[in-house]
Amino acid sequence: MRSNSGLETICYTDAQDENQAIRDISNGIDLANTAIIFLFVNSSYDLDILAQAMNAFDDVPVMGCTTAGSINAGAFKDEGITAVALPSQLFYATIANFENLSELEANQIANTAQRALTTVNSFIHSDENFRWSKFCVQLIDGTTGQEEKFTEHISQTLSYIPYIGGSAGDKLRFKKSFVYTNHQFQTNAAAVAFCATTLQVKPFFHQHFDASPDYLIVTSSDTDNRNIKTINGLPASEEYARHIGVSVNDLSPEVFSLYPLIVQVGGDNYIRSIQRANEDGSLTFYCSISRGIILKVAKTKDITISLDEAMKTMTREMGDINFILGFNCILRYLEILEGDKIQDIEMIHRAINLSGFNSYGEQFQSTHINQTFTGLAFGGEHTE
């Protein structure tokens, strides 16, 4: 299935054979006039066979990952592959690949990022006929806990450049997620697309929570493993369950999606979502949280109303939105499912022509966040 706003091409296939799936995608894309392909893949495929089949994309830069479900022109897809192809007449892209994230030093990350940025700058300076805007898109393994460190190092190189991304997933298994780097799908890896476009581009993030007045102080934590051991001096899972009014035995991904925690930084609220409750009474999060941090239980707003208002506001600000490349936290998706709001949310997605995937975490500028929808909205071409 193929759709096109006139600026980008969106392809979807539910073919289960790896070679057929890539044929479906490549047949729907004008490879000769494509700057970059983003590929969002169901984790049930044989990724070695899929990577081999992706040679069909020839020399077009390809950036991809496994997901917790993709979003194809507004519709949630639990299976198959969604591809987003950006045309070379409006975009330029180069991809920086990063392997063995847990072993990389800050200077290695910065040097690789700087080389990619220099490539983009050289392209822009060679073409004085257009007004180019730069942006970056990151895909990173969502199961090895490297997002905070990596995102911080990349953002120091980018400075003011719009920078968003999503953490790869594997449905809801939380075992291994893969990023396509150097012609293969790898764990403990990341890829960052350094891009330029003649279109107006706006980065954004959306979340639908306010902070409650209740304070939860992290009194013991293991930041490397993203575990909070105690809150207010008590076992974390027990104290969290008490504050939201449920039994510890009732804690589940669905409950976590409805009652995330919030940290306030500089007057802004950032979600800190829980991945699981552990037998030792600790809570494992999607982000690292240090001892002494003050958290608040989030108060949920209606996600449909909140998202609709936010997207209408952004549309007014930009004039028109041609399409959005976005990353939607898997916990938002679970909340949407739990509330039977799939059709309502998909209607909003279609209005903004959203494609992307359900992620294990999101990046917005220098910050790794959760239970958030981050994206890049693309409008019309620059007029000056």
ZAVOLUM-297990 format. One line per 10 residues: number of its first residue (from 1); their letters; for each residue x, y, z of C-alpha. Coordinates in pm, whole numbers, plus 32768, in hexadecimal, padded with zeros to 4 digits. Last residue first. Layout:
! ZAVOLUM-297990
NUM) A) X:Y:Z; ...
//
This chain:
! ZAVOLUM-297990
384) ETHEGGFALG) 84F0:8D11:8072; 83BB:8C46:801F; 8421:8B0F:80DE; 8366:89E0:805D; 8225:896C:8100; 8202:88C1:824F; 82B7:87A2:82F3; 826B:8745:845D; 8380:868D:8512; 831C:85AD:862F
374) TFTQNIHTSQ) 8309:854C:8799; 81DE:84A1:883C; 8220:8467:89AC; 81FF:834C:8AA4; 8375:8365:8ADC; 8497:845B:8AC4; 8605:846D:8A5D; 866A:85DB:8A58; 876F:8693:898A; 8684:86F8:886C
364) FQEGYSNFGS) 8550:861D:8893; 8593:84A8:88A3; 8487:83A3:88D9; 8471:8257:898C; 8408:80F0:894D; 8365:8156:8804; 8223:8138:8741; 8279:8191:85D9; 8282:8297:84C9; 8187:832E:83D9
354) LNIARHIMEI) 809C:8452:8418; 7FCF:84F8:8305; 7F57:8615:83E8; 7DE4:85CE:83AC; 7E2E:8459:839B; 7EC2:845E:84F9; 7D91:8512:8585; 7CAC:8408:84EF; 7D97:82FA:856F; 7D6B:8385:86CF
344) DQIKDGELIE) 7BF1:836F:86C0; 7BF4:8213:8623; 7CE7:818A:8727; 7C2E:821E:8850; 7BB9:80E0:8900; 7C40:8165:8A4C; 7D23:803A:8A86; 7D9C:8048:891E; 7DEF:81BB:8936; 7E9B:817E:8A83
334) LYRLICNFGL) 7F65:8063:89EA; 7FC7:8145:88C8; 8035:8255:89B9; 8105:814E:8A6D; 81A9:80EC:8923; 822C:824F:8903; 81DB:82F8:87B7; 82F1:835C:86CB; 82A6:8446:85AC; 82EE:84AF:8447
324) IFNIDGMERT) 81DB:85A5:83F7; 8148:8603:82A7; 80D2:8727:81D4; 8080:880B:82F7; 7FEC:895A:8293; 7FFF:8ABB:831B; 8115:8A68:8410; 8080:8B0C:8545; 7F1B:8AAC:84EE; 7F86:8943:84B3
314) MTKMAEDLSI) 803F:8943:8600; 7F06:89B4:86B7; 7E32:88AE:8606; 7F31:87A3:8667; 7F2F:8808:87D5; 7DB3:881D:87EB; 7D86:86C5:874C; 7E90:862C:882D; 7DEE:86B4:896C; 7C8D:8653:8907
304) TIDKTKAVKL) 7CF0:84F0:88AB; 7DDA:84BF:89D2; 7CD7:8528:8AD5; 7DAB:85B7:8BED; 7E60:84D8:8CE3; 7EE4:8552:8E2F; 804B:84E5:8E57; 80D5:8470:8FA4; 81EE:8555:9010; 8361:8513:9022
294) IIGRSISCYF) 8474:85B8:90ED; 85D2:8543:9095; 86AE:84FA:91C4; 8742:83B9:9139; 8761:83C1:8FC0; 8668:8359:8EB5; 86D5:82AA:8D74; 85C3:828E:8C71; 84DB:8174:8BFE; 84A3:8119:8D69
284) TLSGDENARQ) 84D4:7FE3:8E3F; 8421:7FE5:8F8D; 84A9:7F3F:90C6; 83EB:7E5C:91B4; 84DD:7D37:919A; 83ED:7C7D:90B3; 8401:7D93:8FB0; 82F9:7E85:8F31; 8317:7ED3:8DC0; 8353:7FDB:8CB5
274) ISRIYNDGGV) 82FB:8113:8D79; 82E4:8261:8CC8; 8397:83A2:8D22; 82D7:84BA:8C78; 836D:8615:8C5E; 82B9:8749:8CE3; 834A:88A1:8C9A; 838D:89AF:8D9F; 8505:8997:8D79; 84FA:8821:8DB3
264) QVILPYLSFV) 83CF:8777:8E54; 83D6:85FD:8E71; 8292:8544:8E2F; 821F:83E3:8E7D; 8146:8305:8DA6; 7FE8:829B:8E10; 7F16:822D:8CE6; 8030:8185:8C22; 80B4:80E5:8D61; 7F5F:8046:8D9D
254) EPSLDNVSVG) 7F5A:7FAF:8C3E; 80C2:7F39:8C61; 805D:7E85:8DA3; 8044:7EBF:8F1B; 7F19:7E03:8FA8; 7FE5:7D2F:909A; 806B:7E6F:9138; 7F02:7EC5:918B; 7E6D:8008:9106; 7E2B:8168:9185
244) IHRAYEESAP) 7F1F:8237:90B5; 7FEB:82A5:91E4; 7FE3:814D:9287; 805C:80A2:9148; 8186:8190:9134; 81DE:8154:92A0; 81C9:7FDA:927A; 828C:7FD2:9133; 839F:80B0:91BE; 83DD:7FF6:9301
234) LGNITKINRN) 83D0:8104:9410; 84BE:8222:9467; 83E7:8328:93B9; 841A:825D:927C; 8507:8134:9283; 85B8:8059:9186; 8597:8129:904B; 8632:806A:8F2B; 86B6:80FA:8DE5; 87CB:7FF3:8DD4
224) DTDSSTVILY) 88E9:80EF:8DDB; 881E:81D7:8EBC; 87FA:80E1:8FDA; 871C:819E:90CD; 86D8:81EA:923A; 8615:8308:92DC; 8551:837E:91AC; 845E:847C:923E; 82F0:845C:91E4; 8230:85A1:920C
214) DPSADFHQHF) 80B7:85B9:91DF; 8035:8700:9147; 7FD2:8658:8FFF; 8095:86AF:8EC4; 7FDB:86DE:8D7B; 7FCF:85DE:8C64; 7F82:85CE:8AF3; 80D4:85C9:8A4A; 8139:8659:88FB; 828F:86A1:886C
204) FPKVQLTTAC) 82F5:8786:8752; 83F4:87C4:8640; 8390:88B3:8527; 8400:88A2:83BB; 83BC:8991:829D; 8423:88E5:815F; 856B:8917:80A2; 85FB:87F4:8163; 8742:878A:8205; 8792:8648:82B9
194) FAVAAANTQF) 887D:859F:83AD; 87E8:8446:83E9; 885C:83A9:852F; 8885:8232:855A; 88A6:8173:869E; 892B:8027:871B; 892A:7F41:884A; 886B:7E45:8775; 88AC:7E24:8601; 87E9:7E07:84BC
184) QHNTYVFSKK) 88DB:7DFE:8398; 894D:7EDA:8278; 8A34:7FBA:8344; 8928:8007:8446; 87BB:7F9B:844C; 874F:7FB6:85B8; 86D7:7E8D:8681; 860E:7E50:87BD; 8649:7D33:88AC; 858A:7CBD:89E1
174) FRLKDGASGG) 8479:7DB5:8A37; 836F:7CBF:89BC; 8263:7DC3:8979; 828A:7DE4:87FF; 8404:7DD8:87D1; 8464:7F47:87EB; 854C:804F:875A; 8573:8197:8816; 84F1:82CB:8764; 857E:8410:86E7
164) IYPIYSLTQS) 8584:8588:86DB; 868C:8692:8699; 8649:87F0:8612; 879D:889B:85E6; 87F1:899B:86F6; 8931:88F8:877D; 896B:87C1:86AA; 8AB5:874E:873E; 8A40:8764:88A7; 88FF:86B5:883B
154) IHETFKEEQG) 89C1:857E:87D2; 8A6A:8557:8924; 8926:8587:89E7; 8869:8493:890C; 8971:8386:893D; 897C:83A1:8AB7; 8805:83A9:8AE8; 87B4:829E:89E4; 88A8:818F:8A54; 87B8:80B0:8B16
144) TTGDILQVCF) 87EF:7F6F:8A50; 8686:7F24:89F0; 8619:804B:8919; 8725:802B:880E; 873B:817F:8768; 869F:8239:8643; 86F1:83AB:8628; 8672:84B4:8537; 872D:85FA:84F8; 86C2:8745:8461
134) KSWRFNEDSH) 8754:8850:837F; 8698:8960:82C4; 86FA:89C2:8161; 86AD:8B03:80A7; 86DB:8AB2:7F3C; 87A6:8B25:7E11; 88F2:8B3E:7EC9; 8946:89CD:7EA9; 8AAD:8973:7F01; 8A8A:8A09:805D
124) IFSNVTTLAR) 896D:891C:80AB; 8A31:87EB:8039; 8B61:8850:8106; 8A87:8885:8237; 89F3:8729:8212; 8B4A:8687:81FA; 8BC9:8754:8322; 8AA5:86D5:83F1; 8B03:856F:83A0; 8C6C:85AB:8405
114) QATNAIQNAE) 8BFC:8657:8544; 8B20:8533:85A8; 8C3E:843D:8580; 8D25:851C:864B; 8C24:8553:875F; 8BDB:83E1:878B; 8D4C:838A:8797; 8D92:84AD:8884; 8C88:8436:8978; 8D18:82D8:898A
104) LESLNEFNAI) 8C69:81AE:88F1; 8C61:8062:89AA; 8AEF:8058:8A08; 8A95:80C8:88A9; 8B37:7F9B:8801; 8AE2:8020:86A4; 8A95:8183:8631; 8A2E:81DD:84CF; 8A24:8340:8444; 892F:836B:8325
94) TAYFLQSPLA) 8936:8472:8212; 8809:852B:8190; 8799:8631:8093; 862D:868C:8064; 853F:8745:7F7A; 85AD:86D1:7E1F; 8636:8593:7EBD; 84DD:8516:7F1F; 849C:8489:807C; 8436:831C:809B
84) VATIGEDKFA) 8374:82A3:81CD; 8356:8129:81EE; 8264:8061:82C6; 82A4:7EED:82F5; 81BD:7DD1:835C; 80FB:7D94:849C; 805E:7E61:85B3; 7FFC:7F7F:84CB; 7F64:80BF:8557; 7ECD:819C:844A
74) GANISGATTC) 7F27:830A:840D; 7FE9:82EB:82C8; 8084:81A7:8348; 80D7:819B:84BA; 81B5:8079:8523; 81A2:7F7F:8640; 8288:7F44:876A; 83A8:7F77:867D; 84D8:7EE6:85D1; 85BF:7FE4:8535
64) GMVPVDDFAN) 8610:809F:83F7; 86E5:819D:8340; 8728:8171:81CF; 8807:8252:80F9; 87BC:820B:7F87; 88E3:8159:7EE4; 8825:8023:7E70; 86D6:7FF7:7F20; 86D6:7E8E:7EA9; 87F0:7E4E:7FA1
54) MAQALIDLDY) 86CF:7E47:8098; 86A2:7CD5:8050; 87E0:7C87:8110; 8763:7D4F:823B; 8617:7C94:8231; 86C4:7B41:822A; 8792:7B9F:835B; 8663:7C3A:8403; 858C:7B03:83F5; 8446:7BC0:8426
44) SSNVFLFIIA) 838A:7BB6:8573; 8415:7D0A:85DE; 831F:7DCF:8509; 83E4:7ED0:8445; 83E5:804A:8425; 84B4:80B2:82F5; 851A:821C:82BA; 8591:8250:8154; 8676:8370:80F0; 86B6:8460:7FCF
34) TNALDIGNSI) 85D7:83B9:7ECC; 85D0:8414:7D5B; 8668:82DB:7CC0; 85B6:8202:7DC0; 845A:8266:7D4D; 83AC:81A0:7E5D; 8283:80B1:7E4B; 8341:7F93:7DA8; 844C:7FB0:7EB6; 834E:7F77:7FCB
24) DRIAQNEDQA) 829E:7E4D:7F30; 83EC:7DB5:7ECB; 8462:7DE0:8032; 8335:7D1F:80B3; 835B:7C12:7FA9; 84C1:7BD2:8014; 8465:7BBE:8184; 8339:7ADA:8159; 822E:7B4E:824E; 818C:7C45:815D
14) DTYCITELGS) 80D5:7D4E:822B; 8158:7E6A:8154; 8147:7FE0:8181; 81CE:80FC:80AE; 81D0:8273:80F4; 825C:835D:7FEC; 82B1:84C6:803F; 8269:861A:7FA6; 8134:85E5:7ED0; 8070:8568:7FFA
4) NSRM) 80B9:8403:7F8C; 8024:82B6:7FEA; 8089:8152:7F97; 8000:8000:8000
//
